[in-house]
């Protein structure tokens, strides 16, 4: 299936046959407005759930009306809804944190929320909020989950926390602030290492470590500006781009 977040009054999410383009299912309209979020898959009790986040009206404490929705990816049936995360312009998709836990993040003073989804005896699903915090969030890219810690660039319109590391229970271990600054850039995990652009000119290779920021290498590779694009990696080749150029970099370790 190819699953698309149509976010219309007729259907929140739609699935098509990837070969023929035939419409396979559409979900009901979802509570909340249209954002930039892509649907993502998480595991709940060994089952796939499709998670879709919608936009709130307003920002910060005044935001309301948005929702986080669990959908059966094979039928479009609504499975559960969580209504205590409100982001006026949501962008990052939900992140599977294992054991039915889902991390939701945003900018615009939305911060983050961790929920746990569990199947009940009657076959329905319940949602428990594990924590909420404004000390960790992400404006454009979903956090990276590695060894029970989350890493995200939490420089938004309201704060400049840089690259931030958070535990599974919502405690911030460290943040880079503006030394160095990480401002909405893309990041990807490969062979236990982080490849991340800083949202401006640099690409970093980082060892993700809960004890502190550990850069291994960096290079000036992009033109200055708001370089917020996600990264793509295949066969040791990394795609990055700024507003004028797309570059393919060989980042695999070379044999000697």
C-alpha positions, 0 to 999 in steps of 0.5 A: 500500500501507498498511504497518503495523509490527505487531511480533508473533510472526506478522509484523514488518511487514504491508502492506494494499491502501490501497483495499480493505484486502486483506492484500497481504503480511506479513514474517517476525517480526523479531528484537527487541521492539516499539518505537514506530518507524514503517517508513520508505523509503530508496533503495538503488541506485535501489530502495526498501527499507523499514527497520524498527527493533526494540527491544533488551532492556536499555539502554546497553551492556547492551542486546541483541537489537534489529535494523535490518531491510531489507524489500522494500516490494512483497513483504515479503521480507527483504533485509538485517539489521544488528544493531549498533544497540541501543535499549531503546525506539526511537522515531525512524524510519531516515533516508535519507542518500543513496547507500545510507546509512541513519542510525539514532538513539535515546535511552537511551544508544543514540546513532546509527549510520550504515550503508551498504547495497549490492547484491552481484553475486549479488543479495543485499545487504551492510551496512557500518557507517560509524560509531557515536557516542553524541555524536548521537542523538534520543529522539522525532523523526527527525533532519532531513537538509539539505546533508550535515548532520543536525539533531536534538534530543538532550535525552534522559533521560541528557543535555541537548545541545539541538539538535545538528548533525552531519556525514555522518561523525559529527562534531558541529559544534555543540550548543545545550545548554540555551541554548536548550533543545530537549527532544524537540520536533518539527521539519520542513524547509520551503523550506530552513528548520527549523520546530521546537518546543522540546518545551515552549512555543516554536516556532522558525524556524531557518536550518540552518547547519553553522557555528552555531545561527541562529534567525530567529524564535521565539514562545510558542505552546504550553502548558508540558509535554512537547510532543513531537508531530511537526509537519505542514505543508501549503500554508503551514499548520503544525499544532502541538499541546500536551496541550490544544490543536491549533493551525493557524498560517500560516507561509508568506511573505506577498506584499506 
